[in-house]
Amino acid sequence: MIAGVLRETCPGEKRVALVPAVVPSLTKAGIQVLIEAGAGDAAGFPDAGYKDKGAEIVASRDEILAKADCLLQVRTLGANPDAGRADLEKLRAGQWVIGHADPLAAPERATDLAVKGVSAFALELVPRTTRAQAMDVLSSQAGMAGYKAVLIAAEAVPRMFPMMMTAAGTVTPAKVFVIGAGVAGLQAIATARRLGAVVEGYDVRPAVKEQVMSLGAKFLEIPLDTASAEGSGGYAKALGEEFYKRQRELMGKSIAVSDVVICTAAVPGGKAPVLVTAEQVKAMSPGSVIVDLAAERGGNCELTQSGKIVVEHGVTIVGTLNLPATVAYHASQLYAKNIVTFLLHVVKTSGGDAKAGTVPVPREDEIVRETLTTFGGEVVHAKLREMLKLPALAAPASDAPAKSA
């Protein structure tokens, strides 16, 4: 079996799907690794490092596309809709494509891969179970984003985070309010606390209160019915506009007195809820900063502009996209561990022989079933078929061993 790693073509994407340290795990399993020349340069991983670990450096992208049974990417066509189309015609039936695919936001892109007969795996759909924890790319990359959000805020706000006692007087600590206590939010809380800020956190899921407080932050208590706020897999669930309206009203005081607000609330595949209104921004002190990690989905702040940094009412609002790519070295390390663990799981579960190139897709496995979006010329993921208004498919039987490409 041949795994190919392509140089990422999405604008601003500096991460790479594999780092040199994980290559031996694949070669030991009988998987040959091809790396497009320069694929890891932007992340700080030169070609020589891959070669030393047993990978083959290939100058031609087309050669990798032609030879690889399995393509490992950070952003597949679904998450790279413009530049990613350049590779589409060179894909072939039976080839595996593994990586970010943004499937719930743009399910129609899966049909392009289905037409080519590609077996596409969207890693955003890895179930949040103990067995799949080491494959969870959303969590590993969200941690990077939460960390970097605090550094951006600390750079932009015209005050220091920690309390300092000096001969000239005492500097009071900055106040940081983190909205959303998922992986990104908890990492933001931890980072802001390490920098010495006074931190308050909020999430609609009452179960995270203990986690927020364990990091040394205060948890904002809001008297709202949040019993239905948590969906499957531990993700926050979209709630009604009346709920969000009342929530905004009750968070207003915390927003107004904060020097930094970090927004992390997102609903998988949906538009981000507006949690900070224009009026609330206006009530903040001049020089305050909002870092909106939901900018790609429309933003939690009403005044966020996706991909831009703007100043409104004296408040800096950061809508920078893809923060994990700004710490590409370590983000790539974590992503590579996720994707290698996933690939080796698929190979092992299949019962095939990677060295002989006979690896079927084990569709009966839960992790495979939940991440596989296209197979055999069809969009096969149940949720995507529902979104595309396609009829439900019969449950798959175990596939007979066949060469993966």
C-alpha positions as CSV (number, residue, x, y, z in Angstrom):
1,M,0.0,0.0,0.0
2,I,1.3,3.4,-0.9
3,A,0.4,6.5,1.1
4,G,1.0,9.9,-0.5
5,V,1.3,13.3,1.2
6,L,0.7,16.3,-1.0
7,R,1.7,19.9,-0.4
8,E,-1.3,21.8,0.9
9,T,-2.7,24.2,-1.7
10,C,-5.4,26.0,0.4
11,P,-4.3,29.7,0.8
12,G,-2.8,30.3,4.3
13,E,-2.5,26.5,5.1
14,K,1.0,25.8,6.5
15,R,0.3,22.5,8.1
16,V,1.3,19.1,6.6
17,A,-0.5,15.8,7.0
18,L,2.6,13.8,8.1
19,V,5.7,14.8,10.0
20,P,8.9,12.7,9.8
21,A,8.6,11.2,13.3
22,V,5.5,9.2,12.3
23,V,6.8,7.8,9.0
24,P,8.3,4.7,10.7
25,S,4.9,3.7,12.1
26,L,3.6,3.4,8.6
27,T,6.6,1.7,7.0
28,K,6.6,-0.8,9.8
29,A,3.0,-1.7,8.9
30,G,4.0,-2.3,5.3
31,I,2.9,1.1,4.0
32,Q,5.3,3.0,1.6
33,V,5.3,6.7,2.1
34,L,5.6,9.3,-0.7
35,I,6.1,13.0,0.2
36,E,5.7,15.7,-2.4
37,A,8.9,17.8,-2.4
38,G,8.5,20.8,0.0
39,A,5.3,19.6,1.5
40,G,6.6,20.1,5.1
41,D,8.7,23.2,4.5
42,A,6.1,25.8,5.7
43,A,5.6,23.8,9.0
44,G,9.3,23.5,9.6
45,F,9.8,19.9,8.3
46,P,12.3,19.8,5.5
47,D,12.5,17.0,2.9
48,A,15.7,15.6,4.5
49,G,13.9,14.8,7.7
50,Y,11.4,12.6,5.9
51,K,14.0,10.9,3.8
52,D,16.0,10.0,7.0
53,K,12.9,8.3,8.4
54,G,12.3,6.2,5.3
55,A,9.9,8.2,3.1
56,E,10.5,8.8,-0.6
57,I,10.6,12.4,-1.8
58,V,8.8,12.9,-5.1
59,A,9.2,16.1,-7.1
60,S,6.0,15.6,-9.2
61,R,2.6,16.1,-7.6
62,D,1.0,14.2,-10.5
63,E,3.3,11.2,-9.8
64,I,2.0,10.9,-6.2
65,L,-1.6,11.3,-7.4
66,A,-1.0,8.5,-9.9
67,K,0.9,6.1,-7.6
68,A,-0.7,6.6,-4.2
69,D,-3.4,4.2,-3.0
70,C,-4.1,6.5,-0.1
71,L,-3.8,10.4,-0.1
72,L,-3.2,11.9,3.3
73,Q,-4.0,15.6,3.5
74,V,-4.8,18.4,6.0
75,R,-7.5,19.8,3.7
76,T,-9.1,17.6,1.1
77,L,-11.4,19.0,-1.7
78,G,-14.3,19.5,0.8
79,A,-12.2,21.9,2.9
80,N,-10.3,23.3,0.0
81,P,-13.0,23.9,-2.6
82,D,-11.2,26.2,-5.0
83,A,-7.5,25.1,-5.2
84,G,-8.5,21.5,-4.4
85,R,-10.3,21.1,-7.7
86,A,-7.0,21.1,-9.5
87,D,-6.4,17.5,-8.2
88,L,-10.0,16.2,-8.8
89,E,-9.6,15.0,-12.3
90,K,-6.4,13.1,-11.4
91,L,-8.1,11.0,-8.7
92,R,-9.2,7.5,-9.6
93,A,-11.7,4.9,-8.5
94,G,-10.8,3.0,-5.3
95,Q,-8.3,5.6,-4.2
96,W,-8.6,6.7,-0.5
97,V,-8.6,10.3,0.5
98,I,-8.2,11.1,4.2
99,G,-8.3,14.5,5.9
100,H,-10.4,17.5,6.8
101,A,-13.4,17.7,4.4
102,D,-15.9,20.1,6.1
103,P,-18.7,17.7,5.2
104,L,-21.6,19.0,7.2
105,A,-21.1,22.6,6.0
106,A,-20.9,21.7,2.3
107,P,-22.2,18.1,1.7
108,E,-22.5,18.7,-2.0
109,R,-18.7,18.6,-2.4
110,A,-18.8,14.9,-1.4
111,T,-20.7,14.2,-4.7
112,D,-17.6,15.3,-6.7
113,L,-15.5,12.7,-5.0
114,A,-18.3,10.1,-5.3
115,V,-18.4,10.6,-9.1
116,K,-14.7,9.8,-9.2
117,G,-15.3,6.5,-7.3
118,V,-13.0,7.7,-4.4
119,S,-13.3,6.4,-0.9
120,A,-13.2,9.6,1.1
121,F,-12.8,9.8,4.9
122,A,-13.7,13.1,6.7
123,L,-11.8,13.2,9.9
124,E,-14.1,15.9,11.4
125,L,-16.6,13.0,11.8
126,V,-14.4,10.8,14.0
127,P,-16.8,9.8,16.8
128,R,-15.9,11.1,20.3
129,T,-15.4,7.8,21.9
130,T,-12.5,6.5,24.0
131,R,-11.5,4.2,21.2
132,A,-11.2,7.1,18.7
133,Q,-9.7,9.6,21.0
134,A,-6.3,9.5,19.5
135,M,-7.8,10.2,16.0
136,D,-9.8,13.3,17.1
137,V,-8.4,16.0,14.8
138,L,-11.1,18.5,15.9
139,S,-9.9,18.4,19.5
140,S,-6.1,18.4,18.7
141,Q,-6.4,21.4,16.4
142,A,-8.9,23.3,18.6
143,G,-6.4,23.2,21.4
144,M,-3.9,24.9,19.2
145,A,-6.5,27.6,18.3
146,G,-7.5,28.3,21.9
147,Y,-3.8,28.8,22.8
148,K,-3.1,31.1,19.9
149,A,-6.2,33.1,20.5
150,V,-5.0,34.2,23.9
151,L,-1.6,35.2,22.5
152,I,-3.2,37.3,19.8
153,A,-5.4,39.0,22.4
154,A,-2.4,39.6,24.7
155,E,-0.6,41.2,21.8
156,A,-3.5,43.4,20.8
157,V,-4.8,44.6,24.1
158,P,-3.0,47.7,25.4
159,R,-2.5,46.3,28.9
160,M,-0.7,43.5,30.6
161,F,-2.4,40.2,31.6
162,P,-0.7,39.7,35.0
163,M,-1.0,41.7,38.2
164,M,2.4,43.4,38.9
165,M,3.4,45.3,42.1
166,T,6.0,47.9,41.4
167,A,7.5,50.9,43.1
168,A,5.4,53.1,40.8
169,G,2.2,51.3,41.8
170,T,0.2,48.1,41.2
171,V,-0.9,47.0,37.8
172,T,-4.2,45.2,38.0
173,P,-4.6,42.0,36.0
174,A,-6.6,41.9,32.8
175,K,-10.1,40.4,32.8
176,V,-10.7,37.7,30.2
177,F,-14.1,36.2,29.4
178,V,-14.1,33.0,27.4
179,I,-17.4,32.0,25.8
180,G,-17.6,28.3,25.1
181,A,-15.8,25.7,27.2
182,G,-15.0,23.0,24.6
183,V,-11.4,22.1,23.9
184,A,-10.6,25.5,22.4
185,G,-12.2,27.4,25.2
186,L,-10.6,25.3,28.0
187,Q,-7.2,25.8,26.4
188,A,-7.8,29.5,26.2
189,I,-8.8,29.6,29.8
190,A,-5.7,27.7,30.8
191,T,-3.4,29.9,28.7
192,A,-4.9,33.1,30.0
193,R,-4.6,31.9,33.6
194,R,-0.9,31.0,33.0
195,L,-0.4,34.6,31.8
196,G,-1.9,35.9,35.0
197,A,-5.3,37.2,33.9
198,V,-8.5,37.0,35.9
199,V,-10.6,34.6,33.8
200,E,-14.3,33.9,33.6
201,G,-15.8,31.2,31.5
202,Y,-19.2,30.3,30.2
203,D,-20.8,27.4,28.4
204,V,-24.4,26.3,27.8
205,R,-23.5,22.8,28.9
206,P,-23.6,22.7,32.7
207,A,-21.4,19.7,32.9
208,V,-18.3,21.8,32.0
209,K,-18.5,24.0,35.1
210,E,-16.2,21.8,37.1
211,Q,-13.6,21.8,34.2
212,V,-13.6,25.6,34.0
213,M,-13.2,25.9,37.8
214,S,-10.4,23.3,37.9
215,L,-8.4,25.6,35.7
216,G,-8.6,28.5,38.2
217,A,-11.4,30.4,36.4
218,K,-14.8,31.5,37.6
219,F,-17.8,29.9,35.9
220,L,-20.6,32.4,34.9
221,E,-23.9,31.0,36.2
222,I,-26.8,32.0,34.0
223,P,-30.4,31.0,35.1
224,L,-31.5,29.3,31.8
225,D,-32.8,25.9,31.0
226,T,-29.8,24.2,29.4
227,A,-30.8,20.5,29.8
228,S,-31.0,20.1,26.0
229,A,-27.8,22.0,25.2
230,E,-25.5,19.1,24.7
231,G,-25.9,17.0,21.5
232,S,-24.4,13.7,20.5
233,G,-20.6,13.2,21.0
234,G,-20.3,15.9,23.6
235,Y,-20.8,18.8,21.1
236,A,-23.0,21.8,21.9
237,K,-26.3,21.7,20.1
238,A,-28.0,24.6,18.3
239,L,-30.7,26.2,20.4
240,G,-33.6,28.6,19.6
241,E,-33.2,32.3,18.9
242,E,-35.2,33.1,22.1
243,F,-32.6,31.2,24.1
244,Y,-29.7,33.0,22.5
245,K,-31.4,36.4,23.0
246,R,-31.9,35.8,26.7
247,Q,-28.4,34.4,27.0
248,R,-26.9,37.6,25.4
249,E,-28.8,39.7,27.9
250,L,-27.5,37.8,30.9
251,M,-23.9,37.8,29.6
252,G,-23.9,41.5,28.9
253,K,-22.3,42.6,32.2
254,S,-19.4,40.1,31.9
255,I,-18.7,41.3,28.4
256,A,-18.8,45.0,29.3
257,V,-16.3,44.7,32.1
258,S,-13.9,42.4,30.2
259,D,-10.7,43.6,28.6
260,V,-10.6,40.5,26.4
261,V,-13.5,38.3,25.1
262,I,-12.6,35.0,23.4
263,C,-15.5,33.4,21.5
264,T,-15.4,29.7,20.7
265,A,-19.0,28.7,20.5
266,A,-19.7,26.6,17.3
267,V,-22.4,24.1,16.1
268,P,-21.0,21.4,13.8
269,G,-21.9,22.2,10.2
270,G,-24.1,25.2,11.2
271,K,-23.9,28.9,11.4
272,A,-22.3,30.1,14.6
273,P,-24.8,31.6,17.1
274,V,-24.5,35.4,17.7
275,L,-23.6,35.8,21.3
276,V,-22.0,39.3,21.4
277,T,-24.1,42.1,19.8
278,A,-23.0,45.4,18.3
279,E,-24.5,47.1,21.3
280,Q,-22.5,45.0,23.7
281,V,-19.3,45.8,21.8
282,K,-20.2,49.5,22.1
283,A,-20.5,49.0,25.9
284,M,-16.9,47.6,26.2
285,S,-14.0,49.9,27.1
286,P,-12.0,51.3,24.3
287,G,-8.9,49.2,23.7
288,S,-10.7,46.0,24.5
289,V,-10.2,43.0,22.3
290,I,-12.5,40.2,21.0
291,V,-11.0,37.2,19.3
292,D,-13.7,35.2,17.5
293,L,-12.7,31.6,16.8
294,A,-16.1,31.1,15.1
295,A,-15.3,33.6,12.4
296,E,-15.3,31.0,9.7
297,R,-19.0,30.1,10.5
298,G,-20.2,33.7,10.6
299,G,-18.8,34.6,14.0
300,N,-20.2,34.7,17.6
301,C,-19.8,38.5,17.5
302,E,-22.2,40.4,15.4
303,L,-19.4,42.7,14.1
304,T,-16.9,40.0,13.2
305,Q,-15.6,40.1,9.6
306,S,-14.4,36.7,8.5
307,G,-10.6,36.7,7.8
308,K,-10.2,40.3,9.0
309,I,-9.1,42.4,12.0
310,V,-11.4,45.4,12.5
311,V,-11.9,48.1,15.0
312,E,-15.5,49.0,16.0
313,H,-16.4,51.4,18.8
314,G,-12.7,51.4,19.8
315,V,-12.8,47.6,20.2
316,T,-10.5,45.4,18.2
317,I,-12.3,42.4,16.7
318,V,-10.1,39.6,15.4
319,G,-11.7,37.3,12.8
320,T,-8.5,35.6,11.8
321,L,-9.1,32.2,10.2
322,N,-7.3,28.9,10.7
323,L,-5.3,29.7,13.8
324,P,-3.8,26.2,14.0
325,A,-1.9,27.0,10.8
326,T,-0.2,29.9,12.6
327,V,1.5,27.3,14.9
328,A,2.0,24.8,12.1
329,Y,4.9,22.9,13.6
330,H,3.1,21.6,16.6
331,A,-0.3,21.5,15.0
332,S,1.2,19.3,12.3
333,Q,2.7,17.0,14.9
334,L,-0.6,16.4,16.6
335,Y,-2.5,16.1,13.3
336,A,0.0,13.6,12.0
337,K,-0.5,11.5,15.1
338,N,-4.3,11.6,14.6
339,I,-4.2,10.7,10.9
340,V,-1.6,7.9,11.3
341,T,-3.6,6.4,14.2
342,F,-6.7,6.5,12.0
343,L,-5.1,4.9,8.9
344,L,-3.5,2.1,10.9
345,H,-6.8,1.5,12.6
346,V,-8.5,1.1,9.2
347,V,-5.8,-1.2,7.9
348,K,-5.8,-3.4,11.0
349,T,-9.6,-3.5,11.1
350,S,-9.8,-4.4,7.4
351,G,-8.0,-7.7,8.0
352,G,-6.1,-7.0,4.8
353,D,-2.4,-7.0,4.0
354,A,-0.9,-3.5,3.6
355,K,2.4,-4.9,2.3
356,A,0.6,-6.8,-0.4
357,G,-1.7,-3.8,-1.2
358,T,-4.8,-5.8,-0.4
359,V,-6.7,-3.5,2.1
360,P,-10.5,-3.4,1.8
361,V,-12.6,-0.7,3.5
362,P,-14.0,-2.2,6.7
363,R,-17.4,-0.5,6.5
364,E,-18.9,-2.4,9.4
365,D,-16.5,-0.7,11.8
366,E,-18.0,2.2,13.7
367,I,-15.1,4.6,13.3
368,V,-14.9,3.8,9.5
369,R,-18.7,4.0,9.1
370,E,-18.9,7.4,10.8
371,T,-16.1,9.0,8.8
372,L,-16.6,7.4,5.4
373,T,-18.4,9.9,3.2
374,T,-18.1,8.3,-0.3
375,F,-17.5,4.8,-1.5
376,G,-18.1,2.9,-4.7
377,G,-19.4,5.9,-6.6
378,E,-22.0,6.8,-3.9
379,V,-22.3,9.3,-1.0
380,V,-22.6,6.7,1.7
381,H,-22.7,8.7,4.9
382,A,-26.2,8.7,6.3
383,K,-26.2,12.3,7.5
384,L,-24.8,13.6,4.3
385,R,-27.4,11.6,2.3
386,E,-30.1,13.1,4.4
387,M,-28.8,16.7,3.8
388,L,-28.5,16.0,0.1
389,K,-32.1,14.6,0.1
390,L,-30.9,11.2,-1.1
391,P,-32.7,8.0,-0.1
392,A,-31.2,5.9,2.7
393,L,-28.9,3.1,1.8
394,A,-29.0,-0.5,3.1
395,A,-26.6,-1.3,5.8
396,P,-23.3,-2.4,4.2
397,A,-22.1,-6.0,4.3
398,S,-18.4,-6.6,5.0
399,D,-16.4,-6.0,1.9
400,A,-14.4,-8.7,0.4
401,P,-10.6,-8.0,0.3
402,A,-9.6,-6.0,-2.7
403,K,-6.7,-3.8,-3.7
404,S,-7.4,-0.3,-2.3
405,A,-6.6,1.4,-5.6
